[in-house]
Amino acid sequence: MNLLEQLHRAYVYNRRASVLRDHLAELLPQNASVLDVGCGDGLLSYLIMQKRPDVKIKGVDILGRSQTQIPVEQFDGEVIPYGDGTFEVTMLVDVLHHTIDPMVLLHEAVRVARKAVVIKDHTCNGLFDKLTLRLMDQVGNARHGVALPYNYWSQQRWFEAVDTLGLKIATWKKDLRLYPRPARWLFDRSLHFISRLDLD
């Protein structure tokens, strides 16, 4: 682990997880069944269930892990191994920019959900945004063997995808405050969003 990765782990990782937990927990319906797509070891979903014990979350991920915080099934990254409408909500947290074609996995997330799709991802609206996001991905993900195609969308492209999928934006939050100062000035900006997209 290099110095940047050590600083990320000590200075950013735990704060980011707790801030995301709070944002995501408030978007989930009461007593919801949730599929966390690309859940990693399931830590974030575990934290959400600690805050929201009425919610039940399972996960799927490309990478198999020997220890996970929630039940996790391995999948191919494109076809979610559950039937139509199996879960009330599907959740994708910093997953879609790791795919070659985010629309493939988005279609699957919509297929297996009955009520909503919750997304945390990035918006990229220029070269400086792209360079910053690439650095963040390198530091946070490269050592874990996560695919890094750097497939970041502009906000307009996200809105087009939502429209194509026939979803309704119930929530779109950009001021997430994931990072402590002074890192917030560089790494928060308008680079992150959380959205709840309703199916009806």
Backbone as JSON Lines, residues from 0, in Angstrom:
{"i":0,"aa":"M","n":[0.85,-1.19,0.0],"ca":[0.0,0.0,0.0],"c":[0.89,1.24,0.0]}
{"i":1,"aa":"N","n":[0.73,2.12,-1.01],"ca":[1.57,3.32,-1.07],"c":[1.04,4.41,-0.14]}
{"i":2,"aa":"L","n":[1.75,5.53,-0.1],"ca":[1.41,6.59,0.85],"c":[0.01,7.16,0.58]}
{"i":3,"aa":"L","n":[-0.33,7.39,-0.69],"ca":[-1.66,7.91,-1.01],"c":[-2.75,6.96,-0.54]}
{"i":4,"aa":"E","n":[-2.54,5.66,-0.74],"ca":[-3.53,4.67,-0.31],"c":[-3.64,4.65,1.2]}
{"i":5,"aa":"Q","n":[-2.53,4.79,1.91],"ca":[-2.55,4.83,3.37],"c":[-3.31,6.05,3.88]}
{"i":6,"aa":"L","n":[-3.07,7.19,3.25],"ca":[-3.79,8.42,3.64],"c":[-5.28,8.27,3.37]}
{"i":7,"aa":"H","n":[-5.62,7.67,2.23],"ca":[-7.03,7.45,1.9],"c":[-7.7,6.59,2.96]}
{"i":8,"aa":"R","n":[-7.05,5.51,3.34],"ca":[-7.61,4.59,4.33],"c":[-7.81,5.29,5.68]}
{"i":9,"aa":"A","n":[-6.8,6.04,6.11],"ca":[-6.85,6.67,7.43],"c":[-7.74,7.91,7.48]}
{"i":10,"aa":"Y","n":[-7.75,8.67,6.4],"ca":[-8.34,10.01,6.42],"c":[-9.73,10.06,5.79]}
{"i":11,"aa":"V","n":[-10.01,9.13,4.85],"ca":[-11.22,9.25,4.04],"c":[-12.18,8.08,4.22]}
{"i":12,"aa":"Y","n":[-11.68,6.86,4.24],"ca":[-12.49,5.65,4.07],"c":[-13.66,5.56,5.06]}
{"i":13,"aa":"N","n":[-13.38,5.64,6.35],"ca":[-14.43,5.47,7.35],"c":[-15.46,6.6,7.32]}
{"i":14,"aa":"R","n":[-14.98,7.83,7.14],"ca":[-15.9,8.97,7.05],"c":[-16.82,8.81,5.85]}
{"i":15,"aa":"R","n":[-16.25,8.45,4.7],"ca":[-17.02,8.29,3.49],"c":[-18.11,7.23,3.67]}
{"i":16,"aa":"A","n":[-17.75,6.11,4.3],"ca":[-18.72,5.04,4.52],"c":[-19.87,5.5,5.4]}
{"i":17,"aa":"S","n":[-19.58,6.24,6.46],"ca":[-20.65,6.67,7.36],"c":[-21.53,7.75,6.72]}
{"i":18,"aa":"V","n":[-20.93,8.64,5.92],"ca":[-21.72,9.67,5.24],"c":[-22.63,9.02,4.19]}
{"i":19,"aa":"L","n":[-22.08,8.09,3.41],"ca":[-22.89,7.38,2.42],"c":[-24.01,6.59,3.08]}
{"i":20,"aa":"R","n":[-23.7,5.94,4.19],"ca":[-24.73,5.2,4.94],"c":[-25.92,6.09,5.24]}
{"i":21,"aa":"D","n":[-25.65,7.29,5.75],"ca":[-26.73,8.19,6.13],"c":[-27.54,8.65,4.93]}
{"i":22,"aa":"H","n":[-26.86,9.02,3.85],"ca":[-27.57,9.46,2.64],"c":[-28.44,8.34,2.07]}
{"i":23,"aa":"L","n":[-27.87,7.15,1.97],"ca":[-28.58,6.03,1.34],"c":[-29.73,5.52,2.21]}
{"i":24,"aa":"A","n":[-29.5,5.46,3.51],"ca":[-30.52,4.92,4.41],"c":[-31.81,5.72,4.34]}
{"i":25,"aa":"E","n":[-31.71,7.02,4.13],"ca":[-32.93,7.84,4.1],"c":[-33.71,7.69,2.79]}
{"i":26,"aa":"L","n":[-33.1,7.08,1.76],"ca":[-33.79,6.92,0.47],"c":[-34.52,5.59,0.34]}
{"i":27,"aa":"L","n":[-34.28,4.66,1.25],"ca":[-34.87,3.33,1.13],"c":[-36.25,3.29,1.78]}
{"i":28,"aa":"P","n":[-37.25,2.7,1.08],"ca":[-38.6,2.6,1.66],"c":[-38.6,1.73,2.92]}
{"i":29,"aa":"Q","n":[-39.64,1.89,3.73],"ca":[-39.8,1.07,4.93],"c":[-39.86,-0.41,4.55]}
{"i":30,"aa":"N","n":[-39.17,-1.22,5.33],"ca":[-39.19,-2.68,5.19],"c":[-38.77,-3.16,3.8]}
{"i":31,"aa":"A","n":[-37.92,-2.4,3.13],"ca":[-37.55,-2.72,1.75],"c":[-36.61,-3.92,1.69]}
{"i":32,"aa":"S","n":[-36.8,-4.73,0.65],"ca":[-35.81,-5.73,0.27],"c":[-34.94,-5.07,-0.8]}
{"i":33,"aa":"V","n":[-33.61,-5.15,-0.6],"ca":[-32.67,-4.4,-1.43],"c":[-31.6,-5.33,-1.96]}
{"i":34,"aa":"L","n":[-31.24,-5.14,-3.23],"ca":[-30.09,-5.82,-3.81],"c":[-29.01,-4.79,-4.05]}
{"i":35,"aa":"D","n":[-27.85,-4.98,-3.42],"ca":[-26.7,-4.1,-3.57],"c":[-25.83,-4.69,-4.69]}
{"i":36,"aa":"V","n":[-25.88,-4.05,-5.85],"ca":[-25.17,-4.55,-7.03],"c":[-23.75,-3.98,-7.04]}
{"i":37,"aa":"G","n":[-22.76,-4.88,-7.04],"ca":[-21.37,-4.45,-6.95],"c":[-21.02,-4.06,-5.53]}
{"i":38,"aa":"C","n":[-21.45,-4.87,-4.59],"ca":[-21.41,-4.53,-3.16],"c":[-20.04,-4.67,-2.51]}
{"i":39,"aa":"G","n":[-19.06,-5.27,-3.21],"ca":[-17.77,-5.5,-2.56],"c":[-17.93,-6.47,-1.4]}
{"i":40,"aa":"D","n":[-17.39,-6.1,-0.25],"ca":[-17.5,-6.98,0.92],"c":[-18.8,-6.75,1.69]}
{"i":41,"aa":"G","n":[-19.64,-5.82,1.21],"ca":[-20.94,-5.59,1.84],"c":[-20.92,-4.68,3.05]}
{"i":42,"aa":"L","n":[-19.79,-4.03,3.32],"ca":[-19.68,-3.2,4.52],"c":[-20.72,-2.08,4.52]}
{"i":43,"aa":"L","n":[-20.85,-1.38,3.4],"ca":[-21.79,-0.26,3.37],"c":[-23.22,-0.73,3.62]}
{"i":44,"aa":"S","n":[-23.61,-1.84,3.01],"ca":[-24.96,-2.37,3.24],"c":[-25.15,-2.79,4.7]}
{"i":45,"aa":"Y","n":[-24.12,-3.37,5.28],"ca":[-24.17,-3.75,6.7],"c":[-24.41,-2.51,7.57]}
{"i":46,"aa":"L","n":[-23.69,-1.42,7.26],"ca":[-23.86,-0.18,8.03],"c":[-25.27,0.39,7.85]}
{"i":47,"aa":"I","n":[-25.8,0.29,6.63],"ca":[-27.17,0.77,6.39],"c":[-28.16,-0.04,7.23]}
{"i":48,"aa":"M","n":[-27.98,-1.36,7.28],"ca":[-28.91,-2.19,8.07],"c":[-28.77,-1.94,9.57]}
{"i":49,"aa":"Q","n":[-27.6,-1.52,10.02],"ca":[-27.45,-1.14,11.42],"c":[-28.29,0.1,11.73]}
{"i":50,"aa":"K","n":[-28.34,1.02,10.78],"ca":[-29.12,2.25,10.96],"c":[-30.6,2.02,10.66]}
{"i":51,"aa":"R","n":[-30.88,1.11,9.73],"ca":[-32.25,0.81,9.3],"c":[-32.51,-0.68,9.44]}
{"i":52,"aa":"P","n":[-32.77,-1.18,10.66],"ca":[-32.97,-2.62,10.86],"c":[-34.2,-3.18,10.16]}
{"i":53,"aa":"D","n":[-35.09,-2.31,9.67],"ca":[-36.26,-2.78,8.93],"c":[-35.91,-3.21,7.51]}
{"i":54,"aa":"V","n":[-34.75,-2.82,7.02],"ca":[-34.33,-3.08,5.65],"c":[-33.48,-4.35,5.59]}
{"i":55,"aa":"K","n":[-33.7,-5.17,4.56],"ca":[-32.91,-6.39,4.36],"c":[-32.15,-6.26,3.04]}
{"i":56,"aa":"I","n":[-30.83,-6.46,3.09],"ca":[-30.0,-6.26,1.89],"c":[-29.17,-7.5,1.6]}
{"i":57,"aa":"K","n":[-29.21,-7.93,0.33],"ca":[-28.31,-8.95,-0.21],"c":[-27.43,-8.27,-1.24]}
{"i":58,"aa":"G","n":[-26.35,-8.96,-1.64],"ca":[-25.45,-8.36,-2.61],"c":[-25.06,-9.29,-3.73]}
{"i":59,"aa":"V","n":[-24.62,-8.69,-4.84],"ca":[-23.96,-9.42,-5.92],"c":[-22.7,-8.64,-6.29]}
{"i":60,"aa":"D","n":[-21.66,-9.37,-6.67],"ca":[-20.4,-8.72,-7.05],"c":[-19.64,-9.62,-8.01]}
{"i":61,"aa":"I","n":[-18.83,-9.01,-8.84],"ca":[-17.98,-9.76,-9.78],"c":[-16.88,-10.5,-9.02]}
{"i":62,"aa":"L","n":[-16.28,-9.83,-8.05],"ca":[-15.15,-10.4,-7.32],"c":[-15.66,-11.22,-6.13]}
{"i":63,"aa":"G","n":[-15.23,-12.47,-6.06],"ca":[-15.57,-13.3,-4.91],"c":[-14.67,-12.97,-3.73]}
{"i":64,"aa":"R","n":[-15.23,-12.95,-2.56],"ca":[-14.45,-12.68,-1.34],"c":[-14.73,-13.78,-0.32]}
{"i":65,"aa":"S","n":[-13.73,-14.11,0.46],"ca":[-13.89,-15.18,1.45],"c":[-14.73,-14.72,2.64]}
{"i":66,"aa":"Q","n":[-14.71,-13.41,2.93],"ca":[-15.49,-12.88,4.04],"c":[-16.29,-11.67,3.58]}
{"i":67,"aa":"T","n":[-17.58,-11.68,3.89],"ca":[-18.44,-10.54,3.54],"c":[-19.35,-10.21,4.73]}
{"i":68,"aa":"Q","n":[-19.81,-8.96,4.73],"ca":[-20.67,-8.48,5.82],"c":[-22.15,-8.81,5.6]}
{"i":69,"aa":"I","n":[-22.51,-9.14,4.36],"ca":[-23.88,-9.52,3.99],"c":[-23.79,-10.73,3.08]}
{"i":70,"aa":"P","n":[-24.9,-11.44,2.83],"ca":[-24.86,-12.53,1.85],"c":[-24.57,-11.96,0.45]}
{"i":71,"aa":"V","n":[-23.54,-12.5,-0.22],"ca":[-23.12,-12.01,-1.53],"c":[-23.01,-13.16,-2.5]}
{"i":72,"aa":"E","n":[-23.64,-12.99,-3.67],"ca":[-23.54,-13.97,-4.74],"c":[-22.65,-13.41,-5.85]}
{"i":73,"aa":"Q","n":[-21.76,-14.21,-6.36],"ca":[-20.9,-13.76,-7.45],"c":[-21.7,-13.77,-8.75]}
{"i":74,"aa":"F","n":[-21.44,-12.76,-9.63],"ca":[-22.11,-12.72,-10.93],"c":[-21.16,-12.18,-11.98]}
{"i":75,"aa":"D","n":[-21.6,-12.2,-13.24],"ca":[-20.7,-11.86,-14.35],"c":[-20.57,-10.37,-14.64]}
{"i":76,"aa":"G","n":[-21.25,-9.53,-13.87],"ca":[-21.16,-8.09,-14.06],"c":[-22.17,-7.54,-15.06]}
{"i":77,"aa":"E","n":[-22.94,-8.42,-15.69],"ca":[-23.92,-7.96,-16.68],"c":[-25.32,-8.49,-16.4]}
{"i":78,"aa":"V","n":[-25.45,-9.79,-16.14],"ca":[-26.76,-10.39,-15.9],"c":[-26.93,-10.66,-14.41]}
{"i":79,"aa":"I","n":[-27.86,-9.96,-13.79],"ca":[-28.12,-10.15,-12.35],"c":[-28.89,-11.46,-12.17]}
{"i":80,"aa":"P","n":[-28.38,-12.36,-11.32],"ca":[-28.96,-13.71,-11.22],"c":[-30.22,-13.8,-10.36]}
{"i":81,"aa":"Y","n":[-31.17,-12.91,-10.61],"ca":[-32.46,-12.93,-9.92],"c":[-33.56,-12.62,-10.94]}
{"i":82,"aa":"G","n":[-34.77,-13.07,-10.63],"ca":[-35.9,-12.86,-11.52],"c":[-36.41,-11.43,-11.51]}
{"i":83,"aa":"D","n":[-37.29,-11.14,-12.45],"ca":[-37.9,-9.82,-12.57],"c":[-38.61,-9.45,-11.27]}
{"i":84,"aa":"G","n":[-38.35,-8.23,-10.8],"ca":[-39.05,-7.71,-9.62],"c":[-38.8,-8.45,-8.33]}
{"i":85,"aa":"T","n":[-37.65,-9.12,-8.22],"ca":[-37.34,-9.87,-6.99],"c":[-37.18,-8.96,-5.78]}
{"i":86,"aa":"F","n":[-36.62,-7.78,-5.98],"ca":[-36.35,-6.84,-4.88],"c":[-37.15,-5.57,-5.07]}
{"i":87,"aa":"E","n":[-37.47,-4.92,-3.97],"ca":[-38.14,-3.63,-4.09],"c":[-37.19,-2.57,-4.63]}
{"i":88,"aa":"V","n":[-35.93,-2.65,-4.22],"ca":[-34.94,-1.63,-4.62],"c":[-33.65,-2.32,-5.04]}
{"i":89,"aa":"T","n":[-33.04,-1.8,-6.1],"ca":[-31.65,-2.16,-6.4],"c":[-30.8,-0.92,-6.13]}
{"i":90,"aa":"M","n":[-29.59,-1.16,-5.66],"ca":[-28.69,-0.09,-5.27],"c":[-27.34,-0.32,-5.93]}
{"i":91,"aa":"L","n":[-26.81,0.73,-6.57],"ca":[-25.51,0.66,-7.24],"c":[-24.66,1.82,-6.73]}
{"i":92,"aa":"V","n":[-23.67,1.52,-5.91],"ca":[-22.85,2.55,-5.29],"c":[-21.46,2.53,-5.91]}
{"i":93,"aa":"D","n":[-21.16,3.57,-6.69],"ca":[-19.87,3.7,-7.38],"c":[-19.52,2.44,-8.16]}
{"i":94,"aa":"V","n":[-20.49,1.96,-8.92],"ca":[-20.34,0.73,-9.7],"c":[-20.37,1.0,-11.2]}
{"i":95,"aa":"L","n":[-21.29,1.82,-11.64],"ca":[-21.56,1.93,-13.07],"c":[-20.39,2.47,-13.88]}
{"i":96,"aa":"H","n":[-19.57,3.35,-13.28],"ca":[-18.41,3.86,-14.03],"c":[-17.3,2.81,-14.16]}
{"i":97,"aa":"H","n":[-17.47,1.67,-13.51],"ca":[-16.51,0.56,-13.66],"c":[-16.92,-0.41,-14.77]}
{"i":98,"aa":"T","n":[-18.05,-0.15,-15.41],"ca":[-18.53,-1.04,-16.48],"c":[-18.19,-0.45,-17.84]}
{"i":99,"aa":"I","n":[-18.09,-1.32,-18.84],"ca":[-17.83,-0.86,-20.21],"c":[-19.06,-0.14,-20.75]}
{"i":100,"aa":"D","n":[-20.25,-0.69,-20.48],"ca":[-21.5,-0.07,-20.92],"c":[-22.47,-0.02,-19.74]}
{"i":101,"aa":"P","n":[-22.52,1.12,-19.03],"ca":[-23.39,1.21,-17.85],"c":[-24.85,0.9,-18.14]}
{"i":102,"aa":"M","n":[-25.33,1.13,-19.35],"ca":[-26.75,0.88,-19.66],"c":[-27.1,-0.6,-19.52]}
{"i":103,"aa":"V","n":[-26.16,-1.49,-19.79],"ca":[-26.43,-2.93,-19.67],"c":[-26.81,-3.27,-18.23]}
{"i":104,"aa":"L","n":[-25.99,-2.82,-17.28],"ca":[-26.25,-3.12,-15.88],"c":[-27.44,-2.31,-15.34]}
{"i":105,"aa":"L","n":[-27.63,-1.11,-15.85],"ca":[-28.79,-0.32,-15.44],"c":[-30.1,-1.0,-15.85]}
{"i":106,"aa":"H","n":[-30.14,-1.53,-17.07],"ca":[-31.34,-2.27,-17.51],"c":[-31.61,-3.44,-16.57]}
{"i":107,"aa":"E","n":[-30.57,-4.15,-16.17],"ca":[-30.73,-5.28,-15.26],"c":[-31.2,-4.82,-13.88]}
{"i":108,"aa":"A","n":[-30.66,-3.71,-13.41],"ca":[-31.07,-3.18,-12.1],"c":[-32.54,-2.82,-12.11]}
{"i":109,"aa":"V","n":[-33.02,-2.23,-13.21],"ca":[-34.43,-1.9,-13.34],"c":[-35.27,-3.18,-13.4]}
{"i":110,"aa":"R","n":[-34.77,-4.17,-14.11],"ca":[-35.53,-5.42,-14.28],"c":[-35.83,-6.11,-12.96]}
{"i":111,"aa":"V","n":[-34.84,-6.16,-12.06],"ca":[-35.03,-6.93,-10.82],"c":[-35.64,-6.1,-9.7]}
{"i":112,"aa":"A","n":[-35.91,-4.81,-9.96],"ca":[-36.51,-3.93,-8.94],"c":[-38.0,-3.76,-9.18]}
{"i":113,"aa":"R","n":[-38.75,-3.59,-8.08],"ca":[-40.19,-3.3,-8.19],"c":[-40.5,-1.83,-7.99]}
{"i":114,"aa":"K","n":[-39.71,-1.15,-7.13],"ca":[-40.06,0.23,-6.77],"c":[-39.04,1.27,-7.24]}
{"i":115,"aa":"A","n":[-37.75,1.0,-7.03],"ca":[-36.77,2.07,-7.28],"c":[-35.37,1.5,-7.52]}
{"i":116,"aa":"V","n":[-34.56,2.34,-8.16],"ca":[-33.13,2.1,-8.3],"c":[-32.43,3.27,-7.62]}
{"i":117,"aa":"V","n":[-31.51,2.97,-6.69],"ca":[-30.76,4.0,-5.98],"c":[-29.31,3.94,-6.48]}
{"i":118,"aa":"I","n":[-28.81,5.1,-6.92],"ca":[-27.47,5.16,-7.5],"c":[-26.65,6.19,-6.77]}
{"i":119,"aa":"K","n":[-25.41,5.81,-6.45],"ca":[-24.37,6.79,-6.07],"c":[-23.28,6.65,-7.13]}
{"i":120,"aa":"D","n":[-22.98,7.75,-7.81],"ca":[-21.93,7.7,-8.82],"c":[-21.37,9.1,-9.02]}
{"i":121,"aa":"H","n":[-20.75,9.31,-10.18],"ca":[-20.08,10.58,-10.45],"c":[-20.68,11.29,-11.65]}
{"i":122,"aa":"T","n":[-20.47,12.6,-11.69],"ca":[-20.69,13.35,-12.92],"c":[-19.35,13.94,-13.34]}
{"i":123,"aa":"C","n":[-19.1,13.9,-14.62],"ca":[-17.84,14.37,-15.18],"c":[-18.15,15.38,-16.28]}
{"i":124,"aa":"N","n":[-17.84,16.64,-16.02],"ca":[-18.21,17.7,-16.96],"c":[-17.01,18.48,-17.46]}
{"i":125,"aa":"G","n":[-15.87,17.82,-17.57],"ca":[-14.68,18.5,-18.1],"c":[-13.42,17.73,-17.78]}
{"i":126,"aa":"L","n":[-12.3,18.19,-18.35],"ca":[-11.03,17.49,-18.22],"c":[-10.56,17.42,-16.77]}
{"i":127,"aa":"F","n":[-10.68,18.51,-16.0],"ca":[-10.24,18.5,-14.61],"c":[-11.05,17.5,-13.8]}
{"i":128,"aa":"D","n":[-12.36,17.43,-14.05],"ca":[-13.19,16.42,-13.39],"c":[-12.67,15.02,-13.7]}
{"i":129,"aa":"K","n":[-12.39,14.76,-14.98],"ca":[-11.94,13.43,-15.39],"c":[-10.62,13.05,-14.73]}
{"i":130,"aa":"L","n":[-9.69,13.98,-14.68],"ca":[-8.39,13.71,-14.05],"c":[-8.55,13.44,-12.55]}
{"i":131,"aa":"T","n":[-9.41,14.22,-11.89],"ca":[-9.65,14.03,-10.46],"c":[-10.29,12.67,-10.2]}
{"i":132,"aa":"L","n":[-11.29,12.32,-10.99],"ca":[-11.97,11.03,-10.81],"c":[-11.04,9.86,-11.08]}
{"i":133,"aa":"R","n":[-10.19,9.98,-12.07],"ca":[-9.21,8.9,-12.36],"c":[-8.27,8.7,-11.17]}
{"i":134,"aa":"L","n":[-7.8,9.8,-10.59],"ca":[-6.93,9.7,-9.4],"c":[-7.67,9.02,-8.25]}
{"i":135,"aa":"M","n":[-8.91,9.42,-8.01],"ca":[-9.7,8.82,-6.93],"c":[-9.88,7.32,-7.15]}
{"i":136,"aa":"D","n":[-10.17,6.93,-8.39],"ca":[-10.34,5.51,-8.7],"c":[-9.05,4.73,-8.5]}
{"i":137,"aa":"Q","n":[-7.94,5.3,-8.94],"ca":[-6.65,4.64,-8.77],"c":[-6.35,4.38,-7.3]}
{"i":138,"aa":"V","n":[-6.51,5.42,-6.49],"ca":[-6.18,5.31,-5.06],"c":[-7.15,4.37,-4.34]}
{"i":139,"aa":"G","n":[-8.43,4.47,-4.66],"ca":[-9.43,3.7,-3.92],"c":[-9.64,2.28,-4.4]}
{"i":140,"aa":"N","n":[-9.33,1.99,-5.67],"ca":[-9.76,0.71,-6.24],"c":[-8.69,-0.15,-6.89]}
{"i":141,"aa":"A","n":[-7.63,0.45,-7.4],"ca":[-6.66,-0.32,-8.2],"c":[-6.1,-1.52,-7.45]}
{"i":142,"aa":"R","n":[-5.77,-1.34,-6.18],"ca":[-5.13,-2.43,-5.43],"c":[-6.08,-3.6,-5.16]}
{"i":143,"aa":"H","n":[-7.4,-3.38,-5.34],"ca":[-8.38,-4.44,-5.1],"c":[-8.7,-5.23,-6.36]}
{"i":144,"aa":"G","n":[-8.06,-4.88,-7.49],"ca":[-8.32,-5.58,-8.73],"c":[-9.61,-5.19,-9.41]}
{"i":145,"aa":"V","n":[-10.17,-4.03,-9.05],"ca":[-11.41,-3.54,-9.65],"c":[-11.11,-3.01,-11.05]}
{"i":146,"aa":"A","n":[-11.97,-3.34,-12.02],"ca":[-11.81,-2.83,-13.38],"c":[-11.9,-1.3,-13.38]}
{"i":147,"aa":"L","n":[-11.03,-0.66,-14.14],"ca":[-10.98,0.8,-14.18],"c":[-11.07,1.31,-15.62]}
{"i":148,"aa":"P","n":[-12.25,1.22,-16.24],"ca":[-12.38,1.77,-17.6],"c":[-12.58,3.29,-17.62]}
{"i":149,"aa":"Y","n":[-12.73,3.9,-16.42],"ca":[-12.9,5.35,-16.29],"c":[-14.06,5.84,-17.15]}
{"i":150,"aa":"N","n":[-15.19,5.16,-17.03],"ca":[-16.35,5.45,-17.86],"c":[-17.29,6.42,-17.13]}
{"i":151,"aa":"Y","n":[-16.87,7.68,-17.05],"ca":[-17.63,8.68,-16.31],"c":[-18.58,9.42,-17.25]}
{"i":152,"aa":"W","n":[-19.81,9.64,-16.79],"ca":[-20.82,10.34,-17.59],"c":[-21.02,11.77,-17.09]}
{"i":153,"aa":"S","n":[-21.39,12.63,-18.01],"ca":[-21.82,13.98,-17.63],"c":[-23.2,13.89,-16.99]}
{"i":154,"aa":"Q","n":[-23.6,14.96,-16.32],"ca":[-24.95,14.97,-15.72],"c":[-26.01,14.82,-16.81]}
{"i":155,"aa":"Q","n":[-25.78,15.47,-17.95],"ca":[-26.75,15.38,-19.05],"c":[-26.9,13.93,-19.53]}
{"i":156,"aa":"R","n":[-25.78,13.21,-19.61],"ca":[-25.84,11.8,-20.04],"c":[-26.62,10.96,-19.04]}
{"i":157,"aa":"W","n":[-26.46,11.24,-17.74],"ca":[-27.25,10.52,-16.73],"c":[-28.74,10.78,-16.93]}
{"i":158,"aa":"F","n":[-29.11,12.03,-17.16],"ca":[-30.52,12.37,-17.36],"c":[-31.08,11.67,-18.59]}
{"i":159,"aa":"E","n":[-30.27,11.58,-19.64],"ca":[-30.7,10.88,-20.85],"c":[-30.94,9.4,-20.56]}
{"i":160,"aa":"A","n":[-30.07,8.79,-19.77],"ca":[-30.22,7.37,-19.41],"c":[-31.49,7.15,-18.6]}
{"i":161,"aa":"V","n":[-31.74,8.03,-17.65],"ca":[-32.96,7.94,-16.83],"c":[-34.2,8.01,-17.72]}
{"i":162,"aa":"D","n":[-34.17,8.92,-18.66],"ca":[-35.29,9.08,-19.58],"c":[-35.47,7.84,-20.46]}
{"i":163,"aa":"T","n":[-34.37,7.31,-20.97],"ca":[-34.42,6.1,-21.81],"c":[-35.01,4.92,-21.05]}
{"i":164,"aa":"L","n":[-34.69,4.81,-19.77],"ca":[-35.16,3.69,-18.95],"c":[-36.6,3.91,-18.44]}
{"i":165,"aa":"G","n":[-37.17,5.08,-18.69],"ca":[-38.53,5.36,-18.25],"c":[-38.65,5.54,-16.75]}
{"i":166,"aa":"L","n":[-37.58,6.01,-16.11],"ca":[-37.58,6.2,-14.66],"c":[-37.91,7.65,-14.32]}
{"i":167,"aa":"K","n":[-38.32,7.85,-13.08],"ca":[-38.65,9.19,-12.58],"c":[-37.67,9.55,-11.48]}
{"i":168,"aa":"I","n":[-37.04,10.72,-11.6],"ca":[-36.09,11.16,-10.57],"c":[-36.87,11.63,-9.34]}
{"i":169,"aa":"A","n":[-36.8,10.85,-8.27],"ca":[-37.45,11.22,-7.01],"c":[-36.51,12.07,-6.16]}
{"i":170,"aa":"T","n":[-35.2,11.77,-6.24],"ca":[-34.18,12.5,-5.49],"c":[-32.92,12.59,-6.33]}
{"i":171,"aa":"W","n":[-32.29,13.76,-6.31],"ca":[-30.97,13.93,-6.94],"c":[-30.18,14.88,-6.04]}
{"i":172,"aa":"K","n":[-29.2,14.33,-5.31],"ca":[-28.43,15.12,-4.35],"c":[-26.98,15.19,-4.81]}
{"i":173,"aa":"K","n":[-26.42,16.42,-4.81],"ca":[-25.03,16.6,-5.23],"c":[-24.11,17.04,-4.09]}
{"i":174,"aa":"D","n":[-24.62,17.7,-3.09],"ca":[-23.77,18.2,-2.01],"c":[-23.67,17.13,-0.93]}
{"i":175,"aa":"L","n":[-22.82,16.13,-1.16],"ca":[-22.77,14.97,-0.28],"c":[-21.81,15.13,0.89]}
{"i":176,"aa":"R","n":[-20.82,15.98,0.75],"ca":[-19.82,16.21,1.82],"c":[-19.18,14.9,2.29]}
{"i":177,"aa":"L","n":[-18.68,14.16,1.32],"ca":[-18.06,12.86,1.61],"c":[-16.71,12.99,2.3]}
{"i":178,"aa":"Y","n":[-16.0,14.08,2.02],"ca":[-14.62,14.2,2.46],"c":[-14.47,15.32,3.47]}
{"i":179,"aa":"P","n":[-13.53,15.18,4.4],"ca":[-13.27,16.26,5.35],"c":[-12.5,17.4,4.65]}
{"i":180,"aa":"R","n":[-12.58,18.59,5.22],"ca":[-11.74,19.68,4.71],"c":[-10.28,19.36,5.0]}
{"i":181,"aa":"P","n":[-9.33,19.73,4.18],"ca":[-9.46,20.48,2.93],"c":[-9.71,19.58,1.71]}
{"i":182,"aa":"A","n":[-9.74,18.25,1.91],"ca":[-9.92,17.35,0.77],"c":[-11.25,17.61,0.05]}
{"i":183,"aa":"R","n":[-12.24,18.1,0.79],"ca":[-13.56,18.36,0.2],"c":[-13.48,19.32,-0.98]}
{"i":184,"aa":"W","n":[-12.6,20.34,-0.88],"ca":[-12.52,21.35,-1.94],"c":[-12.06,20.74,-3.26]}
{"i":185,"aa":"L","n":[-11.24,19.71,-3.19],"ca":[-10.73,19.08,-4.41],"c":[-11.58,17.9,-4.84]}
{"i":186,"aa":"F","n":[-12.0,17.06,-3.89],"ca":[-12.61,15.77,-4.25],"c":[-14.13,15.73,-4.16]}
{"i":187,"aa":"D","n":[-14.77,16.71,-3.53],"ca":[-16.23,16.74,-3.52],"c":[-16.74,17.52,-4.73]}
{"i":188,"aa":"R","n":[-16.54,18.83,-4.7],"ca":[-17.02,19.7,-5.78],"c":[-18.4,19.24,-6.27]}
{"i":189,"aa":"S","n":[-18.55,19.05,-7.58],"ca":[-19.81,18.54,-8.13],"c":[-19.59,17.16,-8.73]}
{"i":190,"aa":"L","n":[-18.65,16.43,-8.19],"ca":[-18.24,15.16,-8.79],"c":[-19.12,13.99,-8.39]}
{"i":191,"aa":"H","n":[-19.89,14.12,-7.32],"ca":[-20.65,13.0,-6.77],"c":[-22.14,13.32,-6.75]}
{"i":192,"aa":"F","n":[-22.94,12.29,-6.9],"ca":[-24.38,12.45,-6.71],"c":[-24.96,11.16,-6.15]}
{"i":193,"aa":"I","n":[-26.09,11.3,-5.48],"ca":[-26.93,10.16,-5.08],"c":[-28.32,10.44,-5.62]}
{"i":194,"aa":"S","n":[-28.91,9.42,-6.23],"ca":[-30.23,9.61,-6.8],"c":[-31.11,8.4,-6.5]}
{"i":195,"aa":"R","n":[-32.37,8.68,-6.21],"ca":[-33.38,7.61,-6.18],"c":[-34.25,7.77,-7.41]}
{"i":196,"aa":"L","n":[-34.31,6.71,-8.22],"ca":[-35.06,6.72,-9.46],"c":[-36.22,5.76,-9.3]}
{"i":197,"aa":"D","n":[-37.42,6.27,-9.35],"ca":[-38.62,5.44,-9.14],"c":[-39.1,4.82,-10.44]}
{"i":198,"aa":"L","n":[-39.63,3.6,-10.33],"ca":[-40.08,2.87,-11.5],"c":[-41.48,3.29,-11.96]}
{"i":199,"aa":"D","n":[-42.26,3.93,-11.1],"ca":[-43.61,4.32,-11.56],"c":[-43.84,5.81,-11.4]}
